[in-house]
Amino acid sequence: MRAWSEIVRGTGPGAGRFIGMMKPAAAFALSLALVTACSPADPPQAAPDPAAYESDIRLEAVTADNVNQLEGELRCGFKRGDDNTVLLIAAANVGDAARASAAITLDGMERKLAGRGEGGFGALEKTGGVFSGEDVTVTITPSEPVAGEMSESVVQAATLKVQRPEGSQQAYEGVWTCGP
């Protein structure tokens, strides 16, 4: 019987046969080690599905104190359709470089939000707007004019969507009114 050291070192009779058998085994072990080392520790996670979150967003009527903090000479407001509660007031000055701001009451706390885009009151009136604050984004999307409204104000059906960074969201249907 041959010594193990002769087999490992490749000396003695039949050493070539053992070394030849080691090559496929070594190649397999090396391949397995590389695949394991290059594989991610955890499988990739899919982006969170916003619909999977149960909405924890509760908008309440905007207060006069909150609205008084807004800067801007002209205002727009969003009223929820089912009960006419005013959920958001936005204000802006006239001018293409002017930015709007908005007021909401979220989960019992008054919040002032900054408009993301420029365009002043004209942009508020035509396109609504996107407003952001700490841990919340609100988007107003106006659609068609509301029939039967006779005034200097622009009155449009609209959707107000509130989103949180983790994906929860809440949408409200209502009316977007801008003007005096």
C-alpha positions as CSV (number, residue, x, y, z in Angstrom):
1,M,0.0,0.0,0.0
2,R,1.2,3.5,-0.9
3,A,1.6,6.3,1.5
4,W,-1.0,9.1,1.3
5,S,1.8,11.6,0.9
6,E,2.9,9.9,-2.3
7,I,-0.6,10.1,-3.8
8,V,-1.0,13.7,-2.9
9,R,2.4,14.8,-4.2
10,G,1.8,12.8,-7.4
11,T,4.8,10.5,-6.9
12,G,4.9,6.7,-7.1
13,P,3.0,4.3,-9.4
14,G,-0.5,5.5,-10.5
15,A,0.0,9.1,-9.3
16,G,-1.0,10.5,-12.7
17,R,-4.4,8.7,-12.5
18,F,-5.2,10.3,-9.1
19,I,-4.1,13.8,-10.3
20,G,-6.2,13.3,-13.4
21,M,-9.2,12.5,-11.2
22,M,-8.5,15.5,-9.0
23,K,-8.7,18.0,-11.9
24,P,-12.5,17.6,-12.6
25,A,-13.2,17.5,-8.8
26,A,-11.1,20.7,-8.3
27,A,-12.8,22.4,-11.2
28,F,-16.2,21.6,-9.8
29,A,-15.3,22.8,-6.3
30,L,-13.8,26.0,-7.7
31,S,-16.9,26.6,-9.8
32,L,-19.2,26.0,-6.8
33,A,-17.1,28.4,-4.7
34,L,-17.2,31.1,-7.4
35,V,-21.0,30.8,-7.9
36,T,-21.6,31.0,-4.1
37,A,-19.3,34.0,-3.7
38,C,-20.8,35.9,-6.6
39,S,-24.4,35.2,-5.7
40,P,-26.3,37.8,-3.6
41,A,-26.9,36.8,0.0
42,D,-30.6,37.6,-0.3
43,P,-32.7,37.3,-3.4
44,P,-33.6,40.6,-4.9
45,Q,-36.7,42.2,-3.4
46,A,-39.5,43.6,-5.6
47,A,-40.5,47.2,-5.3
48,P,-43.3,47.6,-2.7
49,D,-46.8,47.5,-4.1
50,P,-48.6,50.7,-3.0
51,A,-51.9,48.8,-3.0
52,A,-50.5,46.4,-0.5
53,Y,-50.3,49.0,2.2
54,E,-53.4,49.7,4.2
55,S,-53.9,53.5,4.1
56,D,-53.0,55.2,7.3
57,I,-53.6,58.6,5.9
58,R,-56.3,60.8,7.4
59,L,-56.8,64.3,6.0
60,E,-59.1,66.6,8.0
61,A,-60.5,70.0,7.4
62,V,-58.0,72.8,7.0
63,T,-58.0,75.3,9.8
64,A,-57.9,79.1,9.5
65,D,-54.7,79.3,11.5
66,N,-53.0,76.9,9.0
67,V,-54.3,78.9,6.0
68,N,-53.1,82.2,7.5
69,Q,-49.5,80.9,7.3
70,L,-49.6,80.7,3.5
71,E,-48.0,83.4,1.4
72,G,-49.6,84.5,-1.9
73,E,-52.2,86.9,-3.0
74,L,-54.5,84.3,-4.7
75,R,-55.9,81.0,-3.5
76,C,-57.2,77.7,-4.6
77,G,-59.0,75.1,-2.5
78,F,-59.9,71.4,-2.7
79,K,-63.3,70.4,-1.3
80,R,-64.0,66.7,-0.8
81,G,-67.0,65.7,-2.9
82,D,-69.0,63.6,-0.5
83,D,-69.2,66.3,2.3
84,N,-67.6,69.5,1.0
85,T,-64.9,69.5,3.6
86,V,-62.0,71.7,2.6
87,L,-58.9,69.4,2.7
88,L,-56.3,71.7,1.1
89,I,-55.8,75.4,0.5
90,A,-53.0,76.5,-1.8
91,A,-51.7,80.1,-2.3
92,A,-49.5,81.7,-4.9
93,N,-48.7,85.1,-6.4
94,V,-49.1,85.8,-10.1
95,G,-45.9,85.3,-12.1
96,D,-44.1,82.5,-13.9
97,A,-41.3,82.4,-11.3
98,A,-43.7,82.3,-8.3
99,R,-44.0,79.1,-6.2
100,A,-47.1,78.0,-4.5
101,S,-47.5,76.7,-1.0
102,A,-50.4,74.7,0.5
103,A,-51.9,73.9,3.9
104,I,-53.4,70.6,5.1
105,T,-54.3,68.9,8.3
106,L,-52.9,65.4,8.3
107,D,-53.6,63.0,11.2
108,G,-54.6,66.0,13.4
109,M,-51.4,68.0,12.7
110,E,-51.4,71.2,10.7
111,R,-48.9,71.1,7.9
112,K,-47.5,73.7,5.4
113,L,-46.3,72.2,2.1
114,A,-44.0,73.7,-0.5
115,G,-45.0,73.6,-4.2
116,R,-42.6,71.7,-6.4
117,G,-42.9,73.7,-9.5
118,E,-42.9,77.3,-10.6
119,G,-45.7,79.0,-12.5
120,G,-47.5,80.9,-9.7
121,F,-51.2,81.2,-9.6
122,G,-51.7,80.5,-13.3
123,A,-50.2,77.0,-12.9
124,L,-52.3,76.3,-9.8
125,E,-55.4,77.3,-11.7
126,K,-54.7,75.2,-14.8
127,T,-52.7,72.1,-13.6
128,G,-53.2,71.9,-9.8
129,G,-49.9,71.1,-8.4
130,V,-47.6,68.8,-6.4
131,F,-46.8,69.9,-2.9
132,S,-44.3,68.3,-0.5
133,G,-43.5,68.4,3.2
134,E,-42.0,66.2,5.8
135,D,-43.0,62.6,5.0
136,V,-45.9,63.5,2.7
137,T,-46.6,64.5,-1.0
138,V,-49.9,65.8,-2.2
139,T,-50.9,66.0,-5.8
140,I,-53.9,67.9,-7.2
141,T,-55.1,66.8,-10.6
142,P,-57.9,68.9,-12.0
143,S,-60.1,67.6,-14.9
144,E,-63.2,69.1,-16.5
145,P,-65.0,72.3,-15.5
146,V,-68.0,71.8,-13.2
147,A,-71.2,72.7,-15.0
148,G,-73.6,75.2,-13.5
149,E,-71.0,77.3,-11.6
150,M,-71.4,81.0,-12.5
151,S,-68.7,83.1,-10.9
152,E,-65.3,84.6,-11.5
153,S,-63.7,81.5,-10.0
154,V,-62.5,78.5,-12.0
155,V,-64.2,75.4,-10.7
156,Q,-63.1,72.0,-11.8
157,A,-63.6,68.4,-10.8
158,A,-60.3,67.1,-9.4
159,T,-58.5,64.3,-7.6
160,L,-56.3,64.9,-4.5
161,K,-53.8,62.2,-3.9
162,V,-51.8,61.9,-0.7
163,Q,-48.6,59.7,-0.6
164,R,-46.1,58.7,2.0
165,P,-42.6,57.6,1.2
166,E,-43.2,54.0,2.3
167,G,-45.9,53.7,-0.4
168,S,-49.2,54.2,1.4
169,Q,-51.6,56.5,-0.4
170,Q,-55.1,57.9,-0.3
171,A,-57.1,59.5,-3.0
172,Y,-60.1,61.9,-2.7
173,E,-62.5,63.0,-5.4
174,G,-63.8,66.5,-5.2
175,V,-63.7,70.0,-6.6
176,W,-60.7,72.4,-7.2
177,T,-61.8,76.0,-7.0
178,C,-59.4,78.9,-7.8
179,G,-60.0,82.6,-7.8
180,P,-61.5,85.4,-5.8
